[in-house]
Amino acid sequence: MIDFVLVFFILLFANNFLLGNLSKKHLFFDKSLMRKLYWYHLAFFGIYYVYALFNPSDSKLYFKVASESQDLWPLLFVPGTKFISFFAVPFTSLGISYMSVMLICAWMGYVGFVYAYLFFKENITINVKVFKRFDLLTLLLFLPNMHFWTVSLGKGSIIFMGLMVFVYAVRFPQKRIIALLIGSFFVYMVRPHIMFFVLVGVMVGLITGRQKLSAGVKILVIAASIGFLIAASNSILAVADLQNSENIVDDFEQFSVQRAEGLYEKAGSGVDMSNYPLPFKFFTFWFRPLFVDSPSVLGIFSSLENLIYLFLFAKILNRRFLMFIRRAPSMVKMAAITFLTTSFAMTFVMSNLGIIMRQKAMVMYFGFFVIYYFLANEKWLQMQKKNAQTVVS
């Protein structure tokens, strides 16, 4: 317990330093809101910790492997599941408890929310409200399901931080090279295939978007992305055991079927998505469980949150959005491509609603960013139209 108290205050100091530093760099930064978000996130750390004590949790296995593999630490430095234990080894070697390591990872998840806030606010200056009174960005930052899956020793908290740090840095890569490297490192080491989708999104966004970036920056980012993908191709293919495949498409299809069937057979909350049409697969990944799928307390909370997702996505089901996305800036197209390609891949291997809830937490903010930008653009057009009418009258 003593180590937990020490870690708690060290992280509190580090957090205050981080927020203070970011508030100096960005005039729009709301330090008060971020502090509220910090304590909100810690509340979910407490909820998840109690949940993990009485339910199966991968965090226990990661901690156990880290505790027993201190002499084999370098062997754990490989992309994927082993990296989580590799990350935990330095802490377990110092005698830090399971609860304290969980808190460290919870803080990393919180850092992801801070950089998600920066990602939104830096690119979108117009505030959008929903239900006529609630600030949409604040609502998105406080979604409970997102916090529940980013507070433990596991892939969720680490990759979420990596993704949000990366997308924050990619807007000004020449100025934020350290953040770019840190973000890409954690994303690649936790889930190499997600790094692939993100880089594809970045390249497509830079090529097709209307962002005001110099040709040199675009060429540098695209060249670095291509170089990384070539260098990391074996690790990315190894996720599906395809590094020695002679027919990647057919072998991936076979892997997807086997993985989905395995998850469905083992799951108490399984859904057989193998025969679903693609739109239904997307719907299941983005918006389920709904109330009829999961009667548990966790399922009800997730269903309420998924209802909010449905409401938000309904906002873009019109012709104006299609016109908007064609002319959208690079960051919007990057987010849209990353969101769609990642969702597409996940729908072929996910057949467990519990796993779906956990997996989609890392990519939903890309979809939210596209929706938020569109709604902000709609508000700006309405303001322009209103100002024009005022001038005419």
C-alpha positions as CSV (number, residue, x, y, z in Angstrom):
1,M,0.0,0.0,0.0
2,I,2.9,2.3,0.7
3,D,4.2,2.0,-2.9
4,F,0.7,2.8,-4.2
5,V,0.5,6.1,-2.2
6,L,4.0,7.0,-3.5
7,V,3.1,6.2,-7.1
8,F,-0.2,8.1,-6.7
9,F,1.6,11.3,-5.6
10,I,4.3,11.0,-8.2
11,L,1.7,10.7,-11.0
12,L,-0.2,13.6,-9.5
13,F,2.9,15.8,-9.7
14,A,3.6,14.5,-13.2
15,N,0.1,15.3,-14.2
16,N,0.1,18.8,-12.9
17,F,3.4,19.4,-14.7
18,L,2.0,18.1,-17.9
19,L,-1.2,20.2,-17.7
20,G,0.8,23.3,-16.8
21,N,3.2,22.8,-19.7
22,L,0.4,22.2,-22.2
23,S,-1.6,25.3,-21.0
24,K,1.4,27.4,-21.7
25,K,1.7,26.0,-25.3
26,H,-2.0,26.2,-26.1
27,L,-4.1,29.2,-25.2
28,F,-7.3,27.2,-25.7
29,F,-6.2,24.6,-23.2
30,D,-8.8,24.3,-20.3
31,K,-6.7,23.1,-17.4
32,S,-9.7,23.0,-15.1
33,L,-11.6,20.7,-17.4
34,M,-8.6,18.4,-17.7
35,R,-8.3,18.2,-13.9
36,K,-11.9,17.1,-13.6
37,L,-11.3,14.6,-16.3
38,Y,-8.3,13.2,-14.4
39,W,-10.4,12.5,-11.2
40,Y,-13.2,11.1,-13.4
41,H,-10.7,8.7,-15.0
42,L,-9.3,7.7,-11.6
43,A,-12.8,6.8,-10.5
44,F,-13.0,4.3,-13.3
45,F,-9.6,3.0,-12.3
46,G,-11.2,2.2,-8.9
47,I,-14.2,0.6,-10.6
48,Y,-12.1,-1.5,-12.9
49,Y,-9.7,-2.6,-10.2
50,V,-12.6,-3.9,-8.1
51,Y,-14.0,-5.5,-11.2
52,A,-10.7,-7.2,-12.0
53,L,-10.5,-8.6,-8.4
54,F,-13.6,-10.7,-8.9
55,N,-13.6,-11.3,-12.7
56,P,-11.1,-12.6,-15.2
57,S,-8.7,-9.9,-16.4
58,D,-5.8,-10.0,-18.8
59,S,-4.0,-7.5,-16.5
60,K,-3.4,-10.2,-13.9
61,L,-1.7,-12.4,-16.5
62,Y,0.5,-9.5,-17.8
63,F,1.6,-8.7,-14.2
64,K,2.2,-12.4,-13.4
65,V,4.4,-12.9,-16.6
66,A,6.3,-9.6,-15.8
67,S,6.9,-10.7,-12.2
68,E,8.3,-14.1,-13.3
69,S,10.3,-13.0,-16.3
70,Q,12.6,-10.3,-15.0
71,D,15.7,-12.3,-16.1
72,L,14.1,-12.8,-19.5
73,W,13.1,-9.2,-20.0
74,P,14.8,-8.6,-23.4
75,L,12.9,-11.6,-24.8
76,L,9.6,-9.9,-24.2
77,F,10.5,-6.9,-26.4
78,V,8.4,-8.0,-29.4
79,P,5.3,-6.4,-30.8
80,G,2.0,-7.6,-29.4
81,T,0.9,-9.2,-26.1
82,K,4.4,-9.8,-24.8
83,F,5.2,-6.1,-25.0
84,I,2.7,-5.4,-22.2
85,S,4.6,-7.6,-19.8
86,F,7.9,-6.1,-21.1
87,F,6.5,-2.7,-20.2
88,A,5.6,-3.9,-16.7
89,V,8.9,-5.7,-15.9
90,P,10.8,-2.6,-14.7
91,F,8.1,-1.8,-12.2
92,T,7.7,-5.4,-10.9
93,S,11.5,-5.6,-10.5
94,L,11.3,-2.6,-8.1
95,G,8.7,-4.5,-6.1
96,I,5.8,-2.3,-7.2
97,S,2.4,-3.9,-6.6
98,Y,-0.2,-4.9,-9.2
99,M,-2.4,-2.1,-8.0
100,S,0.3,0.5,-8.5
101,V,1.2,-0.8,-12.0
102,M,-2.5,-0.6,-12.9
103,L,-2.5,3.0,-11.7
104,I,0.5,3.9,-13.9
105,C,-1.3,2.4,-16.9
106,A,-4.5,4.2,-16.0
107,W,-2.5,7.5,-16.0
108,M,-1.2,6.6,-19.5
109,G,-4.8,6.1,-20.6
110,Y,-5.7,9.5,-19.2
111,V,-2.8,11.1,-21.1
112,G,-4.5,9.7,-24.2
113,F,-7.7,11.7,-23.4
114,V,-5.6,14.9,-22.9
115,Y,-4.1,14.5,-26.3
116,A,-7.5,13.6,-27.8
117,Y,-8.7,17.0,-26.4
118,L,-5.7,18.7,-28.0
119,F,-6.3,16.9,-31.3
120,F,-9.9,18.2,-31.4
121,K,-9.4,21.7,-30.1
122,E,-6.4,22.5,-32.3
123,N,-8.1,21.4,-35.5
124,I,-11.6,22.6,-34.7
125,T,-12.0,26.1,-33.2
126,I,-15.8,26.2,-33.2
127,N,-17.7,24.7,-30.2
128,V,-20.6,22.4,-31.0
129,K,-23.5,21.7,-28.7
130,V,-25.9,18.8,-28.6
131,F,-29.3,18.6,-27.1
132,K,-29.1,22.5,-27.3
133,R,-27.0,22.9,-24.2
134,F,-24.3,20.2,-23.8
135,D,-20.8,20.8,-25.2
136,L,-20.2,17.9,-27.6
137,L,-16.4,17.6,-27.0
138,T,-17.0,17.5,-23.2
139,L,-19.5,14.8,-23.7
140,L,-17.1,12.8,-25.9
141,L,-14.3,13.1,-23.3
142,F,-16.5,11.8,-20.5
143,L,-18.0,8.8,-22.2
144,P,-17.8,6.1,-19.5
145,N,-17.0,3.1,-21.7
146,M,-13.9,4.8,-23.1
147,H,-12.6,5.3,-19.6
148,F,-13.4,1.8,-18.4
149,W,-11.2,0.1,-21.0
150,T,-8.3,2.5,-20.7
151,V,-7.5,2.2,-16.9
152,S,-5.8,-1.1,-16.6
153,L,-2.5,-2.9,-17.3
154,G,-3.2,-3.9,-20.9
155,K,-3.2,-3.0,-24.5
156,G,-6.1,-0.5,-24.2
157,S,-4.6,2.2,-22.1
158,I,-1.2,2.1,-23.8
159,I,-2.3,2.1,-27.4
160,F,-5.0,4.7,-26.8
161,M,-2.3,7.0,-25.4
162,G,0.0,6.2,-28.4
163,L,-2.7,6.9,-31.0
164,M,-3.8,10.2,-29.5
165,V,-0.2,11.4,-29.1
166,F,0.5,10.4,-32.7
167,V,-2.4,12.2,-34.3
168,Y,-1.7,15.3,-32.2
169,A,1.9,15.3,-33.4
170,V,1.2,14.5,-37.1
171,R,-0.3,17.9,-37.8
172,F,3.1,19.5,-37.3
173,P,5.5,16.6,-37.6
174,Q,8.6,18.7,-38.0
175,K,7.9,20.5,-34.7
176,R,6.7,17.5,-32.7
177,I,9.1,14.8,-33.8
178,I,9.6,13.4,-30.2
179,A,5.8,13.1,-29.7
180,L,5.5,11.5,-33.1
181,L,8.1,8.9,-32.3
182,I,6.7,8.2,-28.9
183,G,3.2,7.8,-30.2
184,S,4.1,5.6,-33.1
185,F,6.4,3.4,-30.9
186,F,3.6,2.5,-28.5
187,V,1.0,1.9,-31.2
188,Y,3.4,-0.3,-33.2
189,M,4.6,-2.3,-30.2
190,V,1.1,-2.9,-29.0
191,R,-0.7,-3.5,-32.3
192,P,1.4,-3.3,-35.4
193,H,-1.6,-3.7,-37.8
194,I,-3.2,-0.6,-36.2
195,M,-0.1,1.3,-37.0
196,F,-0.5,0.2,-40.6
197,F,-4.0,1.5,-40.8
198,V,-3.0,4.8,-39.2
199,L,-0.2,5.3,-41.7
200,V,-2.4,4.5,-44.6
201,G,-4.9,7.1,-43.3
202,V,-2.1,9.7,-42.9
203,M,-0.8,9.1,-46.5
204,V,-4.3,9.2,-48.1
205,G,-5.2,12.3,-46.0
206,L,-2.0,14.2,-47.0
207,I,-2.5,13.3,-50.7
208,T,-6.2,14.0,-51.0
209,G,-6.8,16.6,-48.3
210,R,-6.9,20.3,-48.5
211,Q,-4.6,20.9,-45.5
212,K,-2.1,23.8,-46.0
213,L,1.1,21.8,-45.6
214,S,4.3,22.4,-47.5
215,A,5.2,19.9,-50.2
216,G,8.4,19.1,-48.3
217,V,6.5,18.1,-45.2
218,K,4.1,15.9,-47.2
219,I,6.9,14.2,-49.0
220,L,8.8,13.6,-45.7
221,V,5.8,12.1,-43.9
222,I,4.7,9.9,-46.8
223,A,8.3,8.7,-47.4
224,A,8.8,8.0,-43.7
225,S,5.4,6.1,-43.6
226,I,6.3,4.0,-46.6
227,G,9.7,3.2,-45.2
228,F,8.2,2.2,-41.9
229,L,5.6,-0.1,-43.5
230,I,8.3,-1.8,-45.5
231,A,10.6,-2.3,-42.5
232,A,7.7,-3.5,-40.3
233,S,5.9,-5.6,-42.9
234,N,6.9,-8.9,-41.2
235,S,5.7,-7.8,-37.8
236,I,2.4,-6.6,-39.2
237,L,1.8,-9.8,-41.2
238,A,2.8,-11.9,-38.1
239,V,-0.3,-10.7,-36.3
240,A,-2.3,-13.1,-38.5
241,D,0.6,-15.5,-39.0
242,L,0.9,-14.4,-42.7
243,Q,4.6,-13.5,-42.8
244,N,5.3,-16.6,-44.9
245,S,2.1,-16.6,-46.9
246,E,2.1,-16.9,-50.7
247,N,-1.5,-15.7,-51.0
248,I,-2.1,-13.1,-48.3
249,V,-5.7,-12.4,-49.3
250,D,-6.9,-16.0,-49.1
251,D,-4.9,-16.8,-46.0
252,F,-6.2,-13.7,-44.2
253,E,-9.8,-14.7,-45.1
254,Q,-9.1,-18.2,-43.6
255,F,-7.5,-16.6,-40.5
256,S,-10.5,-14.3,-40.1
257,V,-13.0,-17.2,-40.2
258,Q,-11.0,-19.3,-37.7
259,R,-10.5,-16.4,-35.3
260,A,-14.2,-15.3,-35.4
261,E,-15.4,-18.9,-34.9
262,G,-13.0,-19.4,-32.0
263,L,-14.2,-16.2,-30.3
264,Y,-17.8,-17.0,-30.9
265,E,-17.5,-20.5,-29.4
266,K,-15.7,-19.3,-26.3
267,A,-17.9,-16.2,-25.7
268,G,-20.8,-15.9,-23.4
269,S,-21.7,-12.7,-25.4
270,G,-20.9,-14.1,-28.8
271,V,-22.5,-13.0,-32.1
272,D,-22.0,-15.0,-35.2
273,M,-21.0,-12.2,-37.6
274,S,-19.4,-14.4,-40.3
275,N,-22.5,-14.4,-42.5
276,Y,-23.5,-10.8,-41.8
277,P,-23.5,-8.4,-44.8
278,L,-20.8,-5.7,-44.4
279,P,-23.2,-2.9,-43.3
280,F,-24.4,-5.2,-40.5
281,K,-20.9,-6.0,-39.5
282,F,-20.1,-2.3,-39.2
283,F,-23.3,-1.7,-37.2
284,T,-22.4,-4.5,-34.8
285,F,-18.8,-3.2,-34.3
286,W,-19.8,0.4,-33.8
287,F,-23.2,0.2,-32.0
288,R,-23.6,-3.1,-30.2
289,P,-24.3,-4.2,-27.6
290,L,-27.7,-2.6,-27.4
291,F,-30.2,-3.2,-24.7
292,V,-31.4,-6.6,-26.0
293,D,-27.9,-7.9,-26.4
294,S,-26.6,-7.7,-22.8
295,P,-28.8,-7.5,-19.7
296,S,-25.8,-7.1,-17.3
297,V,-25.1,-3.8,-15.6
298,L,-22.0,-3.3,-17.8
299,G,-24.1,-4.1,-20.8
300,I,-26.7,-1.6,-19.9
301,F,-24.1,1.2,-19.5
302,S,-22.5,0.2,-22.8
303,S,-25.9,0.2,-24.5
304,L,-26.7,3.7,-23.3
305,E,-23.3,4.9,-24.7
306,N,-23.9,3.1,-28.0
307,L,-27.2,4.9,-28.2
308,I,-25.2,8.2,-28.1
309,Y,-23.0,6.8,-30.9
310,L,-26.1,6.1,-33.0
311,F,-27.4,9.6,-32.4
312,L,-24.0,11.2,-33.5
313,F,-23.6,9.0,-36.6
314,A,-27.2,9.9,-37.6
315,K,-26.0,13.5,-37.9
316,I,-23.9,12.6,-41.0
317,L,-26.5,10.6,-42.9
318,N,-27.1,13.3,-45.5
319,R,-25.9,14.7,-48.8
320,R,-24.2,17.6,-47.2
321,F,-21.7,15.3,-45.4
322,L,-20.8,13.6,-48.7
323,M,-20.0,17.1,-50.2
324,F,-18.1,18.0,-47.0
325,I,-15.9,14.9,-47.0
326,R,-14.9,15.4,-50.6
327,R,-13.4,18.8,-49.7
328,A,-12.3,18.0,-46.2
329,P,-8.8,18.8,-44.9
330,S,-6.1,16.2,-44.5
331,M,-6.7,15.6,-40.8
332,V,-10.4,14.8,-41.4
333,K,-9.6,12.4,-44.2
334,M,-6.9,10.8,-42.2
335,A,-9.3,10.2,-39.3
336,A,-12.0,8.9,-41.6
337,I,-9.7,6.4,-43.5
338,T,-8.2,5.2,-40.2
339,F,-11.6,4.7,-38.7
340,L,-13.0,2.9,-41.6
341,T,-10.1,0.6,-42.4
342,T,-9.6,-0.4,-38.8
343,S,-13.3,-1.0,-38.4
344,F,-13.3,-3.1,-41.6
345,A,-10.5,-5.3,-40.4
346,M,-11.9,-5.7,-36.9
347,T,-15.4,-6.8,-38.2
348,F,-13.8,-9.9,-39.7
349,V,-12.3,-11.2,-36.5
350,M,-14.6,-10.0,-33.8
351,S,-17.4,-12.2,-32.6
352,N,-17.6,-11.3,-28.9
353,L,-19.4,-8.2,-27.7
354,G,-17.2,-7.9,-24.7
355,I,-14.1,-7.8,-26.9
356,I,-15.8,-5.5,-29.4
357,M,-16.5,-3.0,-26.6
358,R,-12.8,-3.1,-25.6
359,Q,-11.4,-3.0,-29.2
360,K,-13.5,-0.2,-30.6
361,A,-12.6,2.2,-27.7
362,M,-9.2,2.8,-29.4
363,V,-10.7,3.9,-32.7
364,M,-14.0,5.6,-32.0
365,Y,-12.4,9.0,-31.4
366,F,-11.3,9.0,-35.1
367,G,-15.0,8.7,-36.1
368,F,-16.0,11.3,-33.5
369,F,-13.4,13.7,-34.9
370,V,-15.0,13.5,-38.4
371,I,-18.5,14.0,-37.0
372,Y,-17.4,16.9,-34.8
373,Y,-15.6,18.6,-37.7
374,F,-18.6,18.2,-39.9
375,L,-21.0,19.7,-37.3
376,A,-18.6,22.6,-36.7
377,N,-18.4,23.2,-40.4
378,E,-22.2,23.2,-40.6
379,K,-22.4,25.7,-37.7
380,W,-19.8,27.9,-39.4
381,L,-21.8,27.9,-42.7
382,Q,-25.0,28.8,-40.8
383,M,-23.1,31.7,-39.1
384,Q,-21.8,32.9,-42.5
385,K,-25.3,32.7,-44.0
386,K,-26.8,34.6,-41.0
387,N,-24.1,37.3,-41.3
388,A,-24.8,37.7,-45.0
389,Q,-28.5,38.1,-44.4
390,T,-27.8,40.7,-41.7
391,V,-25.6,42.7,-44.2
392,V,-28.3,42.5,-46.9
393,S,-31.1,43.6,-44.6
